[in-house]
Amino acid sequence: MSKDNVKDLITQMKAAVKSAQNTQASQTSPRPSAAPAARTPAAAPAGASSAAEGADSPAVLALINELMTGVETRFGIKPGSLVERKLVRILKDMPIAILRDWISSMNSCSSEHSEWQSLVENLTVHETYFCRDPDLMGMLADEILPGLIASRESHQQLQVWSAASSTGEEVYDLAYTCMRGLHKAGKARQYDGNKLAPDRGWSLYVLGTDISNQALRTAREAVYGDLGMGSFRNLPDTWKGMFEEVTIPPANAMAGVNYFKIREWVRQCTRFERFNLMNSRPPVQRMDLVFCRNVLIYFEDAVKRAVQIMLARSMSQGGVLVMGASVQMLAPEYFESRLGKGGPWYIRNGVPV
């Protein structure tokens, strides 16, 4: 987790504590039967014990662990010890009865509730940039796509899914690489300079999904600032053709920073949706290429295997799965493994899920 992510989480939790301390005790009312809103805990009566009396007490640590378990159960993400220590320090001023009541209220809500969404936004790392792994993207272009495109000749379409796509850079990487791959294979035409489009009869569809609504908003806007260690830190010259300079900066633009937008001919084959990888039912079916590289390292093995099975369920026979090089394949019964110059990749076999 980056320093900014932790800072955002601290700010959010301090606001929750302040709100709880300033709220007057209210009468108890029945809970609704449907996923209830997480209520702001009432102020503790005078003399109530607080977590400050024992910030490292077993009771406080157990409550923090319960909150972190809620995150892992709902989203698969296992927060690290840094987050846990920060939460202990932040919540130490909250009366322990209120802390217990607030966490209990959170646990009564579904993962779709706004307070869980707000919390997971700050726990999720959106560290990504264009052409993040040149060797892997080279392997996709030179080793994976030629055979994959040839095998899809009968139905003339290429369907791609970037799972946990963050702010969209990987989705546009995949769209641009696949379009160039189709052109190299003689299945796409060039027009108006450097623009590309699939030949008549062929189609390219690239879906990006993520748990973070904030990241998805950025991805859909497709506008990125060229600053320091930002989205363009590793961009090869050959990839600059998919960007156009923004003449009117976005509302949140930083002074002195140039902004670029993904060109329409790249964006038109992409779509973004919110999806929780803990869902056993994939958002799409019959995918030809699936990338799931930047999130599985945060999951325990049992969750990794469940996600890999879900990914297998989304794929067509002969489709290709690419994960992070450090991620072990835990559902080998559904895949045949390959090793290329950019790392391992997996071909979906015919075993039904």
C-alpha positions as a printed Julia matrix, in Angstrom:
353×3 Matrix{Float64}:
   0.0     0.0     0.0
   1.34    3.43   -0.94
   1.77    6.3     1.53
  -1.11    8.2    -0.1
  -3.47    5.22    0.26
  -2.67    4.92    3.95
  -3.11    8.69    4.41
  -6.54    8.54    2.75
  -7.55    5.66    5.0
  -6.38    7.53    8.1
  -8.36   10.63    7.07
 -11.48    8.56    6.49
 -11.24    6.72    9.79
 -10.51    9.93   11.77
 -13.65   11.44   10.27
 -15.64    8.39   11.38
 -14.25    8.67   14.92
 -14.99   12.41   15.13
 -18.5    11.86   13.86
 -19.07    9.14   16.43
 -17.77   11.28   19.28
 -19.93   14.29   18.33
 -23.16   12.39   17.83
 -25.68   12.34   20.68
 -27.06    9.03   21.9
 -30.2     8.09   20.03
 -33.07    5.78   20.82
 -32.71    2.23   19.62
 -34.79    1.45   16.57
 -35.44   -1.87   14.79
 -33.06   -2.75   11.95
 -34.51   -3.17    8.45
 -34.43   -6.71    7.14
 -32.66   -5.82    3.85
 -28.99   -4.87    3.8
 -29.09   -2.03    6.35
 -27.09    1.16    6.21
 -24.15    1.16    8.56
 -25.24    3.62   11.23
 -22.95    6.19   12.79
 -22.34    4.93   16.31
 -23.83    7.02   19.12
 -21.64    8.86   21.59
 -20.68    6.82   24.61
 -22.06    7.72   28.02
 -19.78    9.5    30.46
 -17.27    7.18   32.03
 -17.36    4.66   29.2
 -14.04    2.88   28.68
 -12.16    3.66   25.48
  -9.74    1.86   23.27
  -7.16    4.37   24.47
  -7.07    2.55   27.78
  -5.43   -0.3    25.95
  -4.72    0.34   22.29
  -2.88   -2.95   22.1
  -5.37   -4.81   24.29
  -6.68   -8.15   23.06
 -10.19   -6.67   22.82
  -9.13   -3.81   20.52
  -6.9    -6.02   18.37
  -9.73   -8.54   18.05
 -12.12   -5.82   16.83
  -9.6    -4.5    14.29
  -9.0    -8.05   13.1
 -12.77   -8.51   12.78
 -12.95   -5.43   10.54
 -10.05   -6.65    8.4
 -11.65  -10.11    8.18
 -14.78   -8.4     6.87
 -12.7    -6.83    4.1
 -11.09  -10.15    3.21
 -14.4   -12.05    3.26
 -16.19   -9.53    1.06
 -13.42   -8.58   -1.35
 -10.68  -11.22   -1.04
  -8.1    -8.57   -0.12
  -5.96   -9.38    2.91
  -4.83   -6.05    4.42
  -1.27   -5.95    5.69
   0.04   -5.29    9.17
   0.75   -1.63    8.31
  -2.97   -0.96    7.87
  -3.78   -2.82   11.08
  -1.28   -0.79   13.14
  -2.58    2.48   11.67
  -6.16    1.55   12.5
  -5.23    0.7    16.08
  -3.67    4.16   16.52
  -6.61    5.94   14.89
  -9.36    4.07   16.74
  -7.7     4.18   20.15
  -9.7     7.31   21.09
 -13.06    5.74   20.32
 -14.87    4.23   23.32
 -14.54    0.5    22.91
 -18.29   -0.06   23.21
 -18.85    2.3    20.26
 -16.05    0.68   18.28
 -17.63   -2.72   18.87
 -21.08   -1.4    17.91
 -19.79    0.28   14.73
 -17.96   -2.82   13.51
 -20.99   -4.95   14.31
 -23.1    -2.57   12.23
 -20.61   -2.76    9.35
 -20.73   -6.55    9.48
 -24.51   -6.47    9.08
 -24.12   -4.76    5.68
 -23.46   -6.35    2.32
 -20.29   -5.68    0.34
 -22.32   -3.31   -1.85
 -22.94   -0.87    0.98
 -21.34    2.56    0.6
 -19.3     2.36    3.81
 -17.66   -0.91    2.74
 -17.09    0.58   -0.69
 -15.48    3.66    0.83
 -13.22    1.53    3.01
 -12.1    -0.79    0.22
 -11.4     2.2    -2.04
  -8.69    3.22    0.41
  -7.37   -0.29    0.88
  -6.99   -0.93   -2.85
  -3.72    0.02   -4.53
  -4.17    1.52   -8.01
  -0.48    1.51   -8.91
  -0.34    0.96  -12.66
   0.92    2.56  -15.87
   1.03    1.98  -19.6
   3.15   -0.9   -20.89
   3.95   -1.86  -17.32
   5.7    -5.08  -18.36
   7.31   -4.7   -21.82
   8.51   -8.31  -21.93
   5.03   -9.62  -21.21
   3.42   -7.31  -23.77
   6.05   -8.4   -26.29
   5.2   -12.02  -25.53
   1.52  -11.25  -26.08
   2.24   -9.65  -29.46
   4.78  -12.18  -30.73
   3.89  -15.51  -29.09
   0.26  -15.49  -27.98
  -1.76  -13.38  -30.4
  -0.67  -14.95  -33.72
  -1.94  -18.4   -32.74
  -4.97  -17.04  -30.89
  -6.1   -14.94  -33.87
  -5.6   -17.85  -36.27
  -7.7   -20.13  -34.04
 -10.57  -17.59  -34.03
 -10.81  -17.44  -37.84
 -14.13  -19.3   -37.85
 -16.05  -16.78  -35.73
 -13.85  -13.75  -36.5
 -13.84  -12.11  -33.11
 -11.41  -11.54  -30.26
 -12.89  -11.11  -26.8
 -10.59   -9.91  -24.03
 -11.08   -9.41  -20.28
  -8.76   -7.44  -17.99
  -9.77   -8.44  -14.44
  -8.86   -5.92  -11.71
  -8.07   -3.37  -14.41
  -7.6    -0.45  -12.0
  -7.59    2.94  -13.78
  -7.68    1.44  -17.28
  -4.1     1.51  -18.51
  -3.96   -2.26  -18.98
  -7.26   -2.3   -20.88
  -5.99    0.24  -23.38
  -2.66   -1.6   -23.59
  -4.55   -4.76  -24.52
  -6.87   -3.0   -27.0
  -3.93   -1.34  -28.76
  -1.81   -4.52  -28.81
  -4.68   -6.68  -30.06
  -5.6    -4.18  -32.77
  -1.99   -4.13  -33.96
  -1.94   -7.93  -33.8
  -5.04   -8.12  -35.98
  -3.43   -5.71  -38.44
  -0.24   -7.77  -38.57
  -2.32  -10.9   -39.22
  -4.15   -9.17  -42.07
  -7.42   -8.94  -40.11
  -7.47   -5.15  -39.59
  -7.04   -2.18  -41.9
  -5.22    1.12  -41.48
  -6.98    4.39  -42.33
  -6.63    8.15  -41.79
  -2.95    7.92  -41.0
  -2.26    5.55  -38.1
  -5.81    4.58  -37.13
  -6.71    0.89  -37.13
 -10.02   -0.95  -37.37
 -10.89   -4.66  -37.67
 -11.72   -5.86  -41.18
 -15.36   -6.28  -42.08
 -16.66   -9.34  -40.26
 -14.03   -9.19  -37.52
 -14.58   -7.59  -34.09
 -12.48   -6.76  -31.05
 -14.01   -6.37  -27.6
 -11.99   -5.55  -24.46
 -13.65   -5.46  -21.04
 -12.07   -3.97  -17.93
 -13.48   -4.71  -14.48
 -12.52   -3.48  -11.04
 -13.96   -3.26   -7.53
 -13.22    0.48   -7.29
 -15.77    2.93   -8.66
 -13.18    5.69   -8.46
 -10.72    3.73  -10.62
 -13.48    2.92  -13.12
 -14.37    6.6   -13.47
 -10.78    7.38  -14.4
 -10.7     4.47  -16.85
 -13.88    5.58  -18.6
 -12.67    9.18  -18.89
  -9.46    7.84  -20.49
  -7.52   11.02  -19.65
  -4.08   10.7   -18.06
  -1.54   13.25  -16.85
   2.09   13.1   -17.91
   3.85   13.62  -14.62
   6.79   12.06  -12.78
   6.12    8.42  -11.97
   2.67    8.52  -13.56
   0.91    6.57  -16.29
   3.51    7.37  -18.97
   6.68    6.48  -17.05
   7.51    3.49  -19.25
   5.79    4.32  -22.52
   7.65    3.18  -25.66
   7.66    5.62  -28.58
   5.79    3.1   -30.71
   2.81    3.3   -28.33
   2.33    7.07  -28.52
   0.04    6.67  -31.51
  -2.92    5.77  -29.29
  -2.94    9.16  -27.52
  -4.04   12.65  -28.42
  -3.21   15.77  -26.44
  -6.04   17.25  -24.4
  -6.66   20.9   -25.34
  -9.09   21.54  -22.45
  -7.6    20.16  -19.2
  -9.87   18.14  -16.87
 -11.51   19.87  -13.9
  -8.98   18.37  -11.46
  -5.96   19.16  -13.64
  -2.66   20.0   -11.95
  -0.83   23.14  -13.03
   2.01   22.59  -15.47
   0.97   19.0   -16.32
   0.13   17.94  -19.88
  -2.85   15.63  -20.27
  -3.47   13.04  -22.97
  -6.56   11.08  -23.95
  -6.88    7.65  -25.51
  -7.92    8.05  -29.15
 -11.47    7.19  -30.08
 -10.49    4.34  -32.41
  -8.91    2.57  -29.41
 -11.64    3.44  -26.91
 -14.53    2.34  -29.11
 -13.77   -1.36  -28.59
 -13.51   -1.08  -24.78
 -15.99   -1.16  -21.91
 -15.67   -0.93  -18.12
 -17.82   -2.53  -15.45
 -17.65   -2.97  -11.7
 -17.03   -6.56  -10.63
 -15.95   -8.26   -7.41
 -13.61  -11.18   -8.08
 -15.15  -12.97   -5.07
 -18.22  -13.55   -7.25
 -18.17  -17.11   -8.58
 -20.21  -16.11  -11.64
 -18.04  -14.24  -14.18
 -19.4   -11.07  -15.8
 -18.68  -12.44  -19.29
 -18.46  -15.78  -21.09
 -16.4   -17.25  -23.92
 -13.41  -14.96  -23.42
 -10.45  -15.57  -25.75
  -7.87  -13.75  -23.64
  -7.97  -13.0   -19.9
  -5.43  -10.91  -17.97
  -5.52  -11.08  -14.17
  -2.08   -9.9   -13.08
  -2.22   -7.27  -10.37
  -4.52   -8.54   -7.65
  -4.07  -12.26   -6.93
  -0.93  -11.6    -4.88
  -3.2   -10.08   -2.21
  -5.33  -13.25   -1.89
  -4.89  -16.38    0.2
  -4.44  -19.63   -1.75
  -8.03  -20.81   -1.27
  -9.3   -17.51   -2.69
  -6.76  -17.6    -5.53
  -7.98  -21.04   -6.58
 -11.63  -19.93   -6.43
 -10.83  -16.9    -8.61
  -8.87  -19.02  -11.1
 -11.81  -21.42  -11.39
 -14.13  -18.46  -11.99
 -11.75  -17.19  -14.7
 -11.75  -20.64  -16.3
 -15.54  -20.51  -16.3
 -15.39  -17.26  -18.28
 -13.14  -18.62  -21.03
 -13.68  -20.41  -24.3
 -11.71  -23.56  -25.06
  -8.29  -22.6   -26.37
  -8.48  -19.18  -24.68
  -5.4   -17.82  -22.94
  -5.01  -16.76  -19.3
  -2.14  -14.5   -18.22
  -1.41  -13.93  -14.52
   1.46  -12.35  -12.63
   4.73  -14.26  -12.9
   4.75  -14.84   -9.13
   1.19  -16.23   -9.0
   0.95  -20.0    -8.79
  -1.61  -21.84  -10.89
  -3.87  -23.51   -8.33
  -6.51  -24.83  -10.76
  -4.27  -26.8   -13.16
  -7.03  -29.21  -14.12
  -8.56  -26.51  -16.35
  -5.39  -25.29  -18.09
  -2.33  -26.3   -20.06
   0.74  -24.3   -19.06
   3.15  -22.53  -21.41
   6.31  -20.56  -20.7
   7.27  -17.68  -22.97
   9.87  -14.93  -22.98
   7.65  -12.77  -20.78
   6.63  -15.43  -18.28
   4.02  -18.18  -17.92
   0.66  -18.28  -19.64
  -2.13  -20.85  -19.66
  -4.4   -22.33  -22.34
  -7.95  -23.24  -21.35
  -8.55  -26.93  -22.01
 -11.88  -28.65  -22.61
 -12.52  -29.74  -19.01
 -15.92  -28.31  -17.99
 -16.15  -26.2   -14.83
